[in-house]
Amino acid sequence: MFKLVPAALALAALCSMSLAHAEELTGTLKKVKESGEIVVGVRDSSIPFAYYDNQQKPVGYAMDLAAKIVDNVKKTLNMPNLNVRYNLVTSQTRIPLVTNGTVDFECGSTTNNVERQKQVAFSVGMFEIGTRILVSKKSGIKDFSDLAGKNVVTTAGTTSERLLKAMNVDKKMNMNIISAKDHGESFLMLESGRAVAFMMDDALLAGEMAKAKSPSDWTIVGKPQSYEIYGCSMRREDPQFKKVVDDALKATYKSGEVNKMYTKWFQQPIPPKGLNLNFPMSDELKQLIANPTDKSAEQM
């Protein structure tokens, strides 16, 4: 009778375990394993979260966190040479491209809210912001009430666009709302005088100020119209992949490495102009890092 020696038995068991593990993979991890690549959705003008530097390389706070997620995927799948491909997304295309499988996950400046949770799943939060307005210091504008009858720009497909349109109707402000294709275009509308204010997340407004011709000419004002938590988005009903994503972020928070990332992007000179956003970490973000959650701000 043929008998397996102990070493052969161990090898057979290992092969069996590997096969079993491969069969257990589902959803995104299965797709990544079979294709040999992971596709990350990136923004090109969400400074300092996700944007292209002068070498057309995706960089930013969210991109550093996305790299941690990719590293955990490589470790989980035992694929150190996994190919990483970046796919450009915008405010309007990011969720459709996640749901249809074009990108496997995206990290940028995407607000986790109840409505979007019906379409995609969100990681534990990675940032918390308030929605405010960017204006010229010479404009005399101090709050949203000063925008009545004026041209106001925001970015299409964002929470700010929805809030601004609702405010216009509810308070009969007669604003002319301009919806630009991305944050860069929104700021260009403001800088060129075609709009007197740009409504968006305060951290993103600080990013736009940093790349202005004269950053000191601008200021962020107004009572926040909402507080929002950013998360990385991925396909729904994929707990296996979501755990890999969440575990990567939680480990980065627990180690304190996230604090170095924050300082790098919000309190030190950043590309493309080497300007400092001087945007200290808020108490809300400190709390989010200390107690990670995938709930939206409205569910807290």
C-alpha positions as a printed NumPy array, in Angstrom:
array([[  0.   ,   0.   ,   0.   ],
       [  1.252,   3.497,  -0.891],
       [  1.803,   5.681,   2.183],
       [  2.434,   9.397,   2.428],
       [  5.445,  10.319,   4.502],
       [  4.904,  13.164,   7.028],
       [  6.458,  15.793,   4.726],
       [  4.199,  14.727,   1.868],
       [  1.188,  14.764,   4.179],
       [  2.015,  18.325,   5.216],
       [  2.375,  19.389,   1.585],
       [ -0.93 ,  17.778,   0.643],
       [ -2.639,  19.494,   3.567],
       [ -1.147,  22.841,   2.568],
       [ -2.33 ,  22.464,  -1.014],
       [ -5.77 ,  21.532,   0.249],
       [ -5.856,  24.58 ,   2.52 ],
       [ -4.758,  26.868,  -0.331],
       [ -7.443,  25.442,  -2.575],
       [-10.041,  25.825,   0.16 ],
       [ -8.957,  29.394,   0.754],
       [ -9.202,  30.15 ,  -2.966],
       [-12.699,  28.702,  -3.04 ],
       [-13.684,  30.793,  -0.035],
       [-12.785,  34.049,  -1.713],
       [-15.814,  36.069,  -2.779],
       [-16.645,  39.414,  -4.294],
       [-13.848,  41.905,  -4.831],
       [-11.062,  39.755,  -3.366],
       [-11.999,  36.924,  -5.727],
       [-12.065,  39.359,  -8.668],
       [ -8.659,  40.778,  -7.711],
       [ -7.127,  37.329,  -7.198],
       [ -8.317,  36.11 , -10.584],
       [ -7.427,  39.25 , -12.531],
       [ -4.067,  39.858, -10.871],
       [ -4.789,  43.542, -10.379],
       [ -6.696,  45.932,  -8.141],
       [ -8.25 ,  49.081,  -9.586],
       [ -8.308,  52.165,  -7.374],
       [-10.584,  55.085,  -8.199],
       [ -8.766,  58.429,  -7.87 ],
       [ -9.701,  62.086,  -8.112],
       [ -7.582,  64.598, -10.017],
       [ -8.397,  67.815,  -8.158],
       [ -9.491,  67.034,  -4.591],
       [ -6.532,  68.725,  -2.917],
       [ -5.148,  67.584,  -0.486],
       [ -7.048,  64.272,  -0.468],
       [ -6.513,  62.91 ,  -3.958],
       [ -5.046,  64.709,  -6.944],
       [ -2.28 ,  64.5  ,  -9.524],
       [  1.124,  66.049,  -8.855],
       [  3.355,  67.587, -11.516],
       [  4.472,  64.1  , -12.578],
       [  0.819,  63.029, -13.058],
       [  1.081,  60.705, -10.09 ],
       [ -1.949,  60.382,  -7.762],
       [ -1.036,  61.802,  -4.356],
       [ -2.739,  63.055,  -1.201],
       [ -3.971,  62.142,   2.261],
       [ -6.598,  59.73 ,   0.908],
       [ -4.072,  58.215,  -1.49 ],
       [ -1.725,  57.438,   1.412],
       [ -4.59 ,  55.661,   3.161],
       [ -5.523,  53.853,  -0.069],
       [ -1.934,  52.568,  -0.25 ],
       [ -2.385,  51.024,   3.196],
       [ -5.526,  49.281,   1.949],
       [ -3.726,  47.948,  -1.125],
       [ -0.902,  46.66 ,   1.086],
       [ -3.431,  44.761,   3.2  ],
       [ -5.036,  43.276,   0.073],
       [ -1.597,  42.076,  -1.083],
       [ -0.96 ,  40.538,   2.327],
       [ -4.389,  38.911,   2.532],
       [ -4.093,  37.364,  -0.944],
       [ -0.371,  36.622,  -0.593],
       [  0.206,  38.61 ,  -3.792],
       [  3.141,  40.967,  -3.1  ],
       [  3.453,  41.768,  -6.808],
       [ -0.239,  42.546,  -7.308],
       [ -0.663,  45.114, -10.078],
       [ -2.242,  48.38 ,  -8.932],
       [ -4.087,  50.395, -11.567],
       [ -5.522,  53.861, -11.027],
       [ -8.746,  54.925, -12.717],
       [ -9.851,  58.56 , -12.783],
       [-13.25 ,  59.282, -11.224],
       [-15.207,  62.518, -10.691],
       [-17.889,  63.57 ,  -8.216],
       [-20.495,  62.358, -10.685],
       [-18.862,  59.104, -11.856],
       [-17.251,  57.753,  -8.657],
       [-20.258,  55.811,  -7.339],
       [-21.402,  54.388, -10.725],
       [-17.839,  53.22 , -11.482],
       [-17.639,  51.435,  -8.136],
       [-21.03 ,  49.751,  -8.49 ],
       [-20.455,  48.588, -12.08 ],
       [-17.073,  47.05 , -11.225],
       [-14.849,  49.452, -13.159],
       [-13.002,  50.351,  -9.949],
       [-12.683,  48.122,  -6.886],
       [-12.705,  50.938,  -4.351],
       [-12.173,  54.687,  -4.296],
       [-10.676,  56.951,  -1.666],
       [-10.931,  60.677,  -2.13 ],
       [-13.399,  63.102,  -0.642],
       [-16.602,  61.062,  -0.781],
       [-19.174,  61.789,   1.903],
       [-20.759,  58.793,   3.575],
       [-24.5  ,  59.468,   3.813],
       [-27.665,  57.412,   4.097],
       [-28.655,  57.953,   0.469],
       [-25.302,  56.771,  -0.867],
       [-25.305,  53.782,   1.473],
       [-28.117,  52.412,  -0.694],
       [-25.66 ,  52.279,  -3.6  ],
       [-22.227,  51.566,  -2.091],
       [-20.638,  50.444,   1.167],
       [-18.323,  52.737,   3.093],
       [-15.197,  52.085,   5.088],
       [-14.741,  53.442,   8.583],
       [-14.502,  57.205,   8.341],
       [-11.211,  58.828,   7.376],
       [-12.109,  62.52 ,   7.684],
       [-14.785,  64.87 ,   9.007],
       [-15.589,  68.265,   7.497],
       [-18.051,  71.163,   7.623],
       [-19.615,  72.621,   4.448],
       [-18.79 ,  76.339,   4.182],
       [-17.975,  78.962,   1.541],
       [-14.77 ,  80.359,   0.069],
       [-14.874,  84.062,  -0.813],
       [-12.599,  86.969,  -1.575],
       [-11.592,  88.9  ,   1.54 ],
       [-12.731,  92.033,  -0.299],
       [-16.219,  90.664,  -1.008],
       [-17.758,  91.611,   2.331],
       [-19.473,  88.206,   2.447],
       [-19.536,  86.738,   5.961],
       [-22.217,  84.058,   5.819],
       [-24.657,  82.254,   3.544],
       [-27.327,  84.933,   4.025],
       [-25.078,  87.348,   2.112],
       [-25.358,  85.232,  -1.041],
       [-28.943,  86.224,  -1.928],
       [-29.244,  87.189,  -5.589],
       [-25.616,  86.357,  -6.337],
       [-23.717,  83.848,  -8.494],
       [-22.553,  80.942,  -6.348],
       [-20.543,  77.977,  -7.602],
       [-20.286,  74.434,  -6.286],
       [-19.186,  71.114,  -7.737],
       [-21.714,  68.901,  -9.529],
       [-22.665,  65.646,  -7.822],
       [-21.676,  66.766,  -4.332],
       [-23.556,  67.132,  -1.07 ],
       [-22.902,  70.877,  -1.242],
       [-24.769,  71.095,  -4.551],
       [-27.822,  69.444,  -2.985],
       [-27.657,  71.637,   0.135],
       [-27.206,  74.828,  -1.858],
       [-30.156,  74.092,  -4.146],
       [-32.373,  73.24 ,  -1.152],
       [-31.335,  76.471,   0.61 ],
       [-32.122,  78.478,  -2.521],
       [-35.67 ,  77.118,  -2.618],
       [-36.391,  77.06 ,   1.115],
       [-35.109,  80.568,   1.823],
       [-36.086,  82.082,  -1.547],
       [-32.566,  83.474,  -1.983],
       [-32.672,  83.798,  -5.773],
       [-29.06 ,  82.653,  -6.111],
       [-27.736,  81.701,  -9.526],
       [-26.167,  78.327,  -8.74 ],
       [-23.376,  77.192, -11.06 ],
       [-22.475,  73.489, -10.97 ],
       [-18.904,  72.97 , -12.158],
       [-17.481,  69.616, -13.222],
       [-14.806,  69.433, -10.51 ],
       [-13.325,  71.454,  -7.647],
       [-10.634,  72.946,  -9.855],
       [-13.216,  74.348, -12.258],
       [-15.317,  75.593,  -9.335],
       [-12.414,  77.59 ,  -7.961],
       [-11.591,  78.94 , -11.422],
       [-15.168,  80.289, -11.593],
       [-14.589,  82.028,  -8.264],
       [-11.107,  83.319,  -9.044],
       [-12.198,  84.714, -12.411],
       [-15.139,  86.585, -10.879],
       [-17.886,  84.529, -12.485],
       [-19.059,  83.594,  -8.975],
       [-18.724,  85.44 ,  -5.657],
       [-18.596,  82.308,  -3.502],
       [-17.663,  78.632,  -3.768],
       [-19.513,  76.255,  -1.437],
       [-17.767,  73.006,  -0.569],
       [-16.207,  71.019,   2.269],
       [-13.934,  73.276,   4.31 ],
       [-10.846,  71.082,   3.902],
       [-11.273,  71.062,   0.111],
       [-11.706,  74.834,   0.099],
       [ -8.426,  75.109,   1.99 ],
       [ -6.861,  72.95 ,  -0.723],
       [ -8.137,  75.232,  -3.479],
       [ -6.811,  78.289,  -1.63 ],
       [ -3.382,  76.662,  -1.522],
       [ -3.134,  76.592,  -5.314],
       [ -4.567,  80.086,  -5.903],
       [ -2.476,  82.766,  -7.595],
       [ -2.61 ,  84.71 ,  -4.331],
       [ -3.82 ,  82.492,  -1.45 ],
       [ -3.917,  85.407,   1.011],
       [ -6.725,  87.038,  -1.014],
       [ -9.209,  84.357,   0.018],
       [-10.967,  83.27 ,   3.198],
       [-13.322,  80.498,   4.333],
       [-16.456,  81.817,   6.037],
       [-20.007,  80.898,   7.006],
       [-21.69 ,  78.677,   9.54 ],
       [-21.295,  75.033,   8.42 ],
       [-24.455,  73.821,   6.714],
       [-23.611,  70.202,   7.472],
       [-20.954,  68.066,   9.071],
       [-19.901,  65.135,   6.945],
       [-17.696,  62.084,   7.284],
       [-15.596,  60.918,   4.335],
       [-15.068,  57.222,   3.708],
       [-13.619,  54.989,   1.015],
       [-16.433,  53.541,  -1.076],
       [-16.707,  49.975,  -2.33 ],
       [-19.37 ,  47.554,  -3.526],
       [-22.166,  46.619,  -1.152],
       [-22.665,  43.175,   0.394],
       [-18.977,  42.295,   0.228],
       [-18.049,  41.838,   3.91 ],
       [-14.825,  40.   ,   3.086],
       [-13.327,  42.933,   1.198],
       [-14.786,  45.54 ,   3.565],
       [-13.002,  43.859,   6.484],
       [ -9.664,  44.095,   4.654],
       [-10.29 ,  47.784,   3.971],
       [-11.438,  48.597,   7.506],
       [ -8.646,  46.605,   9.14 ],
       [ -6.038,  48.537,   7.127],
       [ -7.465,  51.895,   8.18 ],
       [ -7.934,  50.91 ,  11.827],
       [ -4.336,  49.673,  12.031],
       [ -3.107,  52.974,  10.572],
       [ -5.123,  54.87 ,  13.177],
       [ -4.051,  52.69 ,  16.085],
       [ -0.357,  52.938,  15.214],
       [ -0.527,  56.716,  15.108],
       [  0.762,  56.751,  11.525],
       [ -2.37 ,  58.627,  10.448],
       [ -1.166,  61.631,  12.468],
       [  2.006,  61.788,  10.386],
       [ -0.077,  61.573,   7.216],
       [ -2.3  ,  64.4  ,   8.423],
       [  0.643,  66.646,   9.27 ],
       [  2.214,  65.885,   5.887],
       [ -0.832,  66.977,   3.89 ],
       [ -2.53 ,  69.602,   6.041],
       [  0.23 ,  71.29 ,   8.006],
       [  3.293,  71.184,   5.76 ],
       [  4.037,  72.496,   2.248],
       [  2.425,  70.293,  -0.41 ],
       [  2.579,  70.029,  -4.214],
       [  2.118,  71.632,  -6.664],
       [  3.141,  75.03 ,  -5.246],
       [  4.675,  74.013,  -1.937],
       [  2.058,  75.931,   0.03 ],
       [  0.884,  75.043,   3.522],
       [ -2.856,  74.642,   4.13 ],
       [ -2.376,  75.361,   7.861],
       [ -5.475,  73.28 ,   8.6  ],
       [ -5.177,  71.816,  12.135],
       [ -6.837,  68.502,  12.937],
       [-10.325,  69.076,  14.337],
       [-11.611,  67.572,  17.57 ],
       [-14.221,  65.734,  15.494],
       [-11.547,  64.02 ,  13.397],
       [ -9.511,  63.134,  16.491],
       [-12.625,  61.462,  17.915],
       [-13.26 ,  59.608,  14.636],
       [ -9.704,  58.264,  14.6  ],
       [ -9.928,  57.213,  18.249],
       [-13.281,  55.46 ,  17.701],
       [-13.548,  54.351,  14.052],
       [-17.066,  53.928,  12.673],
       [-18.621,  53.414,   9.257],
       [-21.719,  55.398,  10.227],
       [-22.494,  58.655,   8.456],
       [-22.596,  61.923,  10.387],
       [-26.399,  61.868,  10.221],
       [-26.434,  58.417,  11.872],
       [-24.215,  59.461,  14.777]])
